[in-house]
């Protein structure tokens, strides 16, 4: 029985997850189940709870970092986006897609960490030099960083 079927048939709620029940499933199946749960708004809380359980069991797994980063974006929890996507950059290294760099730049920008966001945009452009969105991020962030530097020097 798939994890999705198990959760739906058992009418599981966020309060009923046990580590033993979840760890029977591989991270990829947990990720796929979360994606399926997100298709129905009435299952969003269950998807978030499953994401929390999955990352607790597999904290360095690429699938868990990816899906929990996405869940954090949906909640606009920028600190958690950073918490999940920074390790994902290390796990994926040169395989990191441009969308991950975008999401991390946005999260850092929302947290007003413009220098870190600029560094991520620059790193993203190393891997994806053709990405216009990353180039725009870099230009805007460079402007913010320069403005902040000018303000610091003026004081």
GROMACS elastic network, one bead per residue, 0.5 to 0.9 nm:
[ bonds ]
;  ai    aj funct       b0    kb
    1     4     6  0.82605   500
    1     5     6  0.63744   500
    1     6     6  0.64300   500
    2     5     6  0.52444   500
    2     6     6  0.61308   500
    2     7     6  0.86352   500
    2    25     6  0.86337   500
    2    29     6  0.80662   500
    2    33     6  0.84426   500
    3     7     6  0.61120   500
    3     8     6  0.85818   500
    3    22     6  0.81021   500
    3    25     6  0.71659   500
    3    29     6  0.71908   500
    3    30     6  0.71571   500
    3    33     6  0.65749   500
    4     7     6  0.52417   500
    4     8     6  0.61637   500
    4     9     6  0.84413   500
    4    29     6  0.87606   500
    4    30     6  0.84494   500
    4    32     6  0.86085   500
    4    33     6  0.53043   500
    4    34     6  0.81882   500
    4    36     6  0.76136   500
    4    37     6  0.76533   500
    5     8     6  0.52057   500
    5     9     6  0.57694   500
    5    10     6  0.81746   500
    6     9     6  0.53287   500
    6    10     6  0.58951   500
    6    11     6  0.82797   500
    6    12     6  0.82166   500
    7    10     6  0.53396   500
    7    11     6  0.59173   500
    7    12     6  0.51446   500
    7    13     6  0.81458   500
    7    46     6  0.87247   500
    8    12     6  0.65215   500
    9    12     6  0.77788   500
   10    13     6  0.89203   500
   12    15     6  0.79013   500
   12    16     6  0.60649   500
   12    17     6  0.74253   500
   12    46     6  0.78563   500
   13    16     6  0.55814   500
   13    17     6  0.73776   500
   13    45     6  0.81865   500
   13    46     6  0.61680   500
   13    49     6  0.82922   500
   14    17     6  0.62234   500
   14    45     6  0.70775   500
   14    46     6  0.56373   500
   14    47     6  0.86972   500
   14    48     6  0.83398   500
   14    49     6  0.52947   500
   14    50     6  0.75167   500
   15    18     6  0.87609   500
   15    49     6  0.84192   500
   17    20     6  0.85473   500
   17    21     6  0.69644   500
   17    22     6  0.71771   500
   17    49     6  0.81585   500
   17    50     6  0.78412   500
   17    53     6  0.75557   500
   18    21     6  0.52953   500
   18    22     6  0.64736   500
   18    23     6  0.86354   500
   18    53     6  0.83956   500
   19    22     6  0.52942   500
   19    23     6  0.59072   500
   19    24     6  0.87044   500
   19    53     6  0.72870   500
   19    54     6  0.89534   500
   19    56     6  0.89124   500
   19    57     6  0.76260   500
   20    23     6  0.53322   500
   20    24     6  0.65967   500
   21    24     6  0.58796   500
   21    25     6  0.80092   500
   22    25     6  0.58527   500
   22    26     6  0.86002   500
   22    30     6  0.81195   500
   22    50     6  0.82209   500
   22    53     6  0.72723   500
   22    54     6  0.72641   500
   22    57     6  0.83271   500
   23    26     6  0.70936   500
   23    27     6  0.86564   500
   23    53     6  0.89551   500
   23    54     6  0.79821   500
   23    57     6  0.69260   500
   23    58     6  0.89552   500
   25    28     6  0.82138   500
   25    29     6  0.62924   500
   25    30     6  0.66470   500
   26    29     6  0.54616   500
   26    30     6  0.64601   500
   26    31     6  0.88423   500
   27    31     6  0.61348   500
   27    32     6  0.86136   500
   27    54     6  0.69412   500
   27    55     6  0.87852   500
   27    57     6  0.88896   500
   27    58     6  0.71198   500
   27    61     6  0.71716   500
   27    62     6  0.84507   500
   27    63     6  0.60942   500
   27    64     6  0.62868   500
   28    31     6  0.50712   500
   28    32     6  0.61838   500
   28    33     6  0.85469   500
   28    62     6  0.89419   500
   28    63     6  0.59130   500
   28    64     6  0.78522   500
   29    32     6  0.50366   500
   29    33     6  0.59950   500
   29    34     6  0.85067   500
   30    33     6  0.50783   500
   30    34     6  0.61762   500
   30    35     6  0.86671   500
   30    50     6  0.74417   500
   30    51     6  0.77326   500
   30    54     6  0.67332   500
   30    63     6  0.83930   500
   30    64     6  0.79078   500
   31    34     6  0.51100   500
   31    35     6  0.62752   500
   31    36     6  0.87029   500
   31    50     6  0.88740   500
   31    51     6  0.77485   500
   31    54     6  0.82977   500
   31    63     6  0.61525   500
   31    64     6  0.65318   500
   31    66     6  0.84943   500
   31    67     6  0.61492   500
   31    68     6  0.87979   500
   32    35     6  0.50668   500
   32    36     6  0.62433   500
   32    37     6  0.86532   500
   33    36     6  0.50053   500
   33    37     6  0.60917   500
   33    38     6  0.85873   500
   33    47     6  0.78102   500
   33    50     6  0.85862   500
   34    37     6  0.50219   500
   34    38     6  0.61829   500
   34    39     6  0.89019   500
   34    44     6  0.85504   500
   34    46     6  0.81697   500
   34    48     6  0.76847   500
   34    50     6  0.68726   500
   34    51     6  0.69559   500
   34    67     6  0.77322   500
   35    38     6  0.51853   500
   35    39     6  0.68086   500
   35    47     6  0.76756   500
   35    67     6  0.80912   500
   36    39     6  0.54087   500
   36    40     6  0.77137   500
   36    47     6  0.84895   500
   37    40     6  0.58583   500
   37    41     6  0.79265   500
   37    42     6  0.84410   500
   37    43     6  0.53213   500
   37    44     6  0.63216   500
   37    45     6  0.89272   500
   37    46     6  0.72403   500
   37    47     6  0.55793   500
   38    41     6  0.63778   500
   38    42     6  0.84944   500
   38    43     6  0.63654   500
   38    44     6  0.53768   500
   38    45     6  0.88825   500
   38    46     6  0.87323   500
   38    47     6  0.63232   500
   38    48     6  0.89016   500
   39    42     6  0.89474   500
   39    43     6  0.79085   500
   39    44     6  0.82076   500
   40    43     6  0.55076   500
   40    44     6  0.69032   500
   41    44     6  0.53069   500
   41    45     6  0.84127   500
   42    45     6  0.74487   500
   42    46     6  0.83994   500
   43    46     6  0.51733   500
   43    47     6  0.62413   500
   43    48     6  0.88359   500
   44    48     6  0.62702   500
   44    49     6  0.86169   500
   45    48     6  0.51580   500
   45    49     6  0.61837   500
   45    50     6  0.85575   500
   46    49     6  0.50729   500
   46    50     6  0.60451   500
   46    51     6  0.84888   500
   47    50     6  0.51030   500
   47    51     6  0.61133   500
   47    52     6  0.86928   500
   47    71     6  0.84433   500
   48    52     6  0.62894   500
   48    53     6  0.86972   500
   48    68     6  0.80906   500
   48    71     6  0.67377   500
   48    72     6  0.88844   500
   49    52     6  0.50781   500
   49    53     6  0.62556   500
   49    54     6  0.85585   500
   50    54     6  0.59442   500
   50    55     6  0.85506   500
   51    54     6  0.50207   500
   51    55     6  0.61172   500
   51    56     6  0.84751   500
   51    64     6  0.72277   500
   51    67     6  0.71964   500
   51    68     6  0.58255   500
   51    71     6  0.77465   500
   52    55     6  0.53785   500
   52    56     6  0.61851   500
   52    57     6  0.87912   500
   52    68     6  0.75520   500
   53    56     6  0.51432   500
   53    57     6  0.64080   500
   53    58     6  0.86698   500
   54    57     6  0.52424   500
   54    58     6  0.59551   500
   54    59     6  0.77405   500
   54    64     6  0.63365   500
   54    68     6  0.87204   500
   55    60     6  0.78211   500
   55    61     6  0.78661   500
   55    64     6  0.55199   500
   55    65     6  0.70445   500
   55    68     6  0.73381   500
   56    59     6  0.56931   500
   58    61     6  0.54415   500
   58    62     6  0.89119   500
   58    64     6  0.67159   500
   58    65     6  0.87039   500
   59    62     6  0.87224   500
   59    64     6  0.70136   500
   59    65     6  0.72079   500
   59    84     6  0.89946   500
   60    63     6  0.88529   500
   60    64     6  0.74813   500
   60    65     6  0.69049   500
   60    87     6  0.74858   500
   60    88     6  0.80134   500
   60    91     6  0.78293   500
   61    64     6  0.53243   500
   61    65     6  0.61163   500
   61    66     6  0.85126   500
   61    88     6  0.83475   500
   61    91     6  0.80719   500
   62    65     6  0.51726   500
   62    66     6  0.59924   500
   62    67     6  0.86111   500
   62    87     6  0.88392   500
   62    88     6  0.62830   500
   62    91     6  0.66091   500
   62    92     6  0.75027   500
   63    66     6  0.51437   500
   63    67     6  0.61481   500
   63    68     6  0.84121   500
   64    67     6  0.53825   500
   64    68     6  0.59015   500
   64    69     6  0.82649   500
   64    84     6  0.86083   500
   65    68     6  0.53006   500
   65    69     6  0.59117   500
   65    70     6  0.85773   500
   65    83     6  0.88978   500
   65    84     6  0.51959   500
   65    85     6  0.65723   500
   65    87     6  0.75771   500
   65    88     6  0.59847   500
   66    69     6  0.51582   500
   66    70     6  0.63150   500
   66    71     6  0.87253   500
   66    84     6  0.72276   500
   66    85     6  0.70263   500
   66    88     6  0.69451   500
   66   100     6  0.85461   500
   67    71     6  0.61243   500
   67    72     6  0.85609   500
   67    84     6  0.89193   500
   68    72     6  0.60479   500
   68    73     6  0.85313   500
   68    80     6  0.83191   500
   68    81     6  0.77915   500
   68    84     6  0.65953   500
   68    85     6  0.86688   500
   69    72     6  0.50897   500
   69    73     6  0.62970   500
   69    74     6  0.87853   500
   69    80     6  0.70296   500
   69    82     6  0.77135   500
   69    83     6  0.79613   500
   69    84     6  0.51940   500
   69    85     6  0.58845   500
   69    88     6  0.89119   500
   69   100     6  0.88705   500
   69   103     6  0.86496   500
   70    73     6  0.50106   500
   70    74     6  0.63486   500
   70    75     6  0.87802   500
   70    81     6  0.74447   500
   70    84     6  0.89886   500
   70   103     6  0.86888   500
   71    74     6  0.50617   500
   71    75     6  0.64044   500
   71    76     6  0.84975   500
   71    77     6  0.86989   500
   71    81     6  0.82536   500
   72    75     6  0.50356   500
   72    76     6  0.58596   500
   72    77     6  0.51190   500
   72    78     6  0.69308   500
   72    79     6  0.84050   500
   72    80     6  0.58138   500
   72    81     6  0.52606   500
   72    82     6  0.89916   500
   72    84     6  0.84932   500
   73    77     6  0.62020   500
   73    78     6  0.69092   500
   73    80     6  0.82910   500
   73    81     6  0.61418   500
   73   103     6  0.76855   500
   73   107     6  0.82112   500
   74    77     6  0.77592   500
   75    78     6  0.84135   500
   76    79     6  0.88069   500
   76    80     6  0.86958   500
   76    81     6  0.80540   500
   76   107     6  0.83904   500
   77    80     6  0.54982   500
   77    81     6  0.63144   500
   77    82     6  0.89201   500
   77   107     6  0.82484   500
   78    82     6  0.62946   500
   78    83     6  0.85113   500
   78   104     6  0.86025   500
   78   106     6  0.82462   500
   78   108     6  0.72450   500
   78   110     6  0.68780   500
   78   111     6  0.68589   500
   79    82     6  0.52604   500
   79    83     6  0.61354   500
   79    84     6  0.88088   500
   79   107     6  0.72223   500
   79   108     6  0.82013   500
   79   111     6  0.75460   500
   80    84     6  0.61060   500
   80    85     6  0.83422   500
   80   107     6  0.88353   500
   81    84     6  0.54078   500
   81    85     6  0.59000   500
   81    86     6  0.82915   500
   81   103     6  0.77380   500
   81   104     6  0.68674   500
   81   107     6  0.63980   500
   81   108     6  0.88530   500
   82    85     6  0.52103   500
   82    86     6  0.56884   500
   82    87     6  0.85411   500
   82   103     6  0.87399   500
   82   104     6  0.61422   500
   82   107     6  0.64537   500
   82   108     6  0.71504   500
   83    86     6  0.60796   500
   83    87     6  0.72342   500
   84    87     6  0.59984   500
   84    88     6  0.64474   500
   85    89     6  0.62797   500
   85    90     6  0.88743   500
   85   100     6  0.71252   500
   85   101     6  0.85139   500
   85   103     6  0.82575   500
   85   104     6  0.65012   500
   86    89     6  0.52836   500
   86    90     6  0.69041   500
   86   104     6  0.76191   500
   87    90     6  0.51308   500
   87    91     6  0.63009   500
   87    92     6  0.86716   500
   88    92     6  0.59663   500
   88    93     6  0.80234   500
   88    96     6  0.80204   500
   88   100     6  0.86221   500
   89    92     6  0.52835   500
   89    93     6  0.54298   500
   89    94     6  0.82445   500
   89    95     6  0.85153   500
   89    96     6  0.62478   500
   89   100     6  0.81286   500
   89   101     6  0.84169   500
   90    93     6  0.50672   500
   90    94     6  0.88129   500
   90    96     6  0.88693   500
   91    95     6  0.88433   500
   91    96     6  0.86610   500
   92    95     6  0.50866   500
   92    96     6  0.52939   500
   92    97     6  0.88261   500
   93    96     6  0.59799   500
   94    97     6  0.85113   500
   94   127     6  0.66572   500
   95   127     6  0.82984   500
   96    99     6  0.83596   500
   96   100     6  0.67115   500
   96   101     6  0.76442   500
   96   124     6  0.82950   500
   96   127     6  0.79189   500
   97   100     6  0.56503   500
   97   101     6  0.69692   500
   97   124     6  0.83148   500
   97   127     6  0.83017   500
   97   128     6  0.80112   500
   98   101     6  0.51491   500
   98   102     6  0.61980   500
   98   103     6  0.87326   500
   98   124     6  0.64846   500
   98   125     6  0.84151   500
   98   127     6  0.80480   500
   98   128     6  0.65094   500
   98   131     6  0.73006   500
   98   133     6  0.87860   500
   98   134     6  0.76929   500
   99   103     6  0.61406   500
   99   104     6  0.85485   500
  100   103     6  0.51653   500
  100   104     6  0.61530   500
  100   105     6  0.85378   500
  100   124     6  0.87849   500
  101   104     6  0.51591   500
  101   105     6  0.60627   500
  101   106     6  0.86053   500
  101   120     6  0.64966   500
  101   121     6  0.66075   500
  101   123     6  0.81912   500
  101   124     6  0.56822   500
  101   125     6  0.89759   500
  101   134     6  0.77512   500
  102   105     6  0.51356   500
  102   106     6  0.62010   500
  102   107     6  0.86387   500
  102   120     6  0.85919   500
  102   121     6  0.75143   500
  102   124     6  0.82012   500
  102   133     6  0.75825   500
  102   134     6  0.66581   500
  102   137     6  0.81482   500
  103   106     6  0.51472   500
  103   107     6  0.61639   500
  103   108     6  0.86509   500
  104   107     6  0.50666   500
  104   108     6  0.61490   500
  104   109     6  0.84284   500
  104   117     6  0.72978   500
  104   120     6  0.73260   500
  104   121     6  0.86898   500
  105   108     6  0.52200   500
  105   109     6  0.59737   500
  105   110     6  0.85102   500
  105   114     6  0.85626   500
  105   116     6  0.80799   500
  105   118     6  0.73873   500
  105   119     6  0.87942   500
  105   120     6  0.62697   500
  105   121     6  0.64176   500
  105   134     6  0.86737   500
  105   137     6  0.75581   500
  106   110     6  0.60331   500
  106   111     6  0.85602   500
  106   117     6  0.75239   500
  106   137     6  0.87199   500
  107   110     6  0.50961   500
  107   111     6  0.62852   500
  107   112     6  0.86310   500
  107   113     6  0.87695   500
  107   117     6  0.81025   500
  108   112     6  0.61651   500
  108   113     6  0.51787   500
  108   114     6  0.66554   500
  108   115     6  0.87350   500
  108   116     6  0.67629   500
  108   117     6  0.52527   500
  108   118     6  0.89738   500
  109   113     6  0.56199   500
  109   114     6  0.55546   500
  109   115     6  0.88665   500
  109   116     6  0.84349   500
  109   117     6  0.60380   500
  109   118     6  0.88440   500
  109   141     6  0.82136   500
  110   113     6  0.75991   500
  110   114     6  0.88013   500
  111   114     6  0.82076   500
  112   115     6  0.87133   500
  112   117     6  0.86470   500
  113   116     6  0.56040   500
  113   117     6  0.62500   500
  113   118     6  0.87068   500
  114   118     6  0.59936   500
  114   119     6  0.85782   500
  114   141     6  0.60701   500
  114   142     6  0.82051   500
  114   144     6  0.67995   500
  114   145     6  0.62482   500
  115   118     6  0.50163   500
  115   119     6  0.62547   500
  115   120     6  0.87075   500
  115   141     6  0.74921   500
  115   142     6  0.81034   500
  115   144     6  0.85229   500
  115   145     6  0.61858   500
  116   119     6  0.50403   500
  116   120     6  0.62818   500
  116   121     6  0.86625   500
  117   120     6  0.50674   500
  117   121     6  0.61557   500
  117   122     6  0.85951   500
  117   137     6  0.84505   500
  117   138     6  0.83509   500
  117   141     6  0.71135   500
  118   121     6  0.50323   500
  118   122     6  0.61331   500
  118   123     6  0.85240   500
  118   137     6  0.75191   500
  118   138     6  0.57820   500
  118   139     6  0.86531   500
  118   140     6  0.87401   500
  118   141     6  0.54786   500
  118   142     6  0.65029   500
  118   145     6  0.80889   500
  119   122     6  0.51041   500
  119   123     6  0.61109   500
  119   124     6  0.85147   500
  119   138     6  0.84489   500
  120   124     6  0.59911   500
  120   125     6  0.85603   500
  120   138     6  0.87636   500
  121   125     6  0.62071   500
  121   126     6  0.87591   500
  121   134     6  0.56726   500
  121   135     6  0.74202   500
  121   137     6  0.63768   500
  121   138     6  0.54723   500
  121   141     6  0.84741   500
  122   125     6  0.50921   500
  122   126     6  0.64446   500
  122   134     6  0.78506   500
  122   135     6  0.82053   500
  122   137     6  0.89966   500
  122   138     6  0.65204   500
  123   126     6  0.51660   500
  123   127     6  0.68394   500
  123   128     6  0.86814   500
  124   127     6  0.53246   500
  124   128     6  0.58528   500
  124   129     6  0.76667   500
  124   131     6  0.86101   500
  124   134     6  0.68187   500
  125   130     6  0.75094   500
  125   131     6  0.70113   500
  125   134     6  0.63502   500
  125   135     6  0.69837   500
  125   138     6  0.86345   500
  126   129     6  0.57603   500
  127   130     6  0.89634   500
  128   131     6  0.55817   500
  128   134     6  0.81737   500
  129   132     6  0.81426   500
  129   134     6  0.82849   500
  129   135     6  0.79484   500
  130   134     6  0.86161   500
  130   135     6  0.82436   500
  131   134     6  0.55690   500
  131   135     6  0.64611   500
  131   136     6  0.88781   500
  132   136     6  0.61476   500
  132   137     6  0.85855   500
  133   136     6  0.50778   500
  133   137     6  0.61793   500
  133   138     6  0.85810   500
  134   138     6  0.60649   500
  134   139     6  0.86365   500
  135   138     6  0.50252   500
  135   139     6  0.62916   500
  135   140     6  0.87372   500
  136   139     6  0.51353   500
  136   140     6  0.61865   500
  136   141     6  0.83979   500
  137   140     6  0.52676   500
  137   141     6  0.58570   500
  137   142     6  0.82566   500
  138   141     6  0.51810   500
  138   142     6  0.58266   500
  138   143     6  0.84832   500
  139   142     6  0.51498   500
  139   143     6  0.62760   500
  139   144     6  0.88178   500
  140   143     6  0.51489   500
  140   144     6  0.64125   500
  140   145     6  0.87834   500
  141   145     6  0.61078   500
  141   146     6  0.84630   500
  142   145     6  0.50964   500
  142   146     6  0.60242   500
  142   147     6  0.84902   500
  143   146     6  0.51369   500
  143   147     6  0.61075   500
  143   148     6  0.86169   500
  144   147     6  0.50886   500
  144   148     6  0.61683   500
  144   149     6  0.85942   500
  145   148     6  0.50941   500
  145   149     6  0.61493   500
  145   150     6  0.86455   500
  146   149     6  0.50296   500
  146   150     6  0.61993   500
  146   151     6  0.86549   500
  147   150     6  0.51036   500
  147   151     6  0.62462   500
  147   152     6  0.86933   500
  148   151     6  0.50544   500
  148   152     6  0.62104   500
  148   153     6  0.86849   500
  149   152     6  0.50921   500
  149   153     6  0.62381   500
  149   154     6  0.85834   500
  150   153     6  0.51717   500
  150   154     6  0.60853   500
  150   155     6  0.87908   500
  151   154     6  0.50721   500
  151   155     6  0.64774   500
  152   155     6  0.54458   500
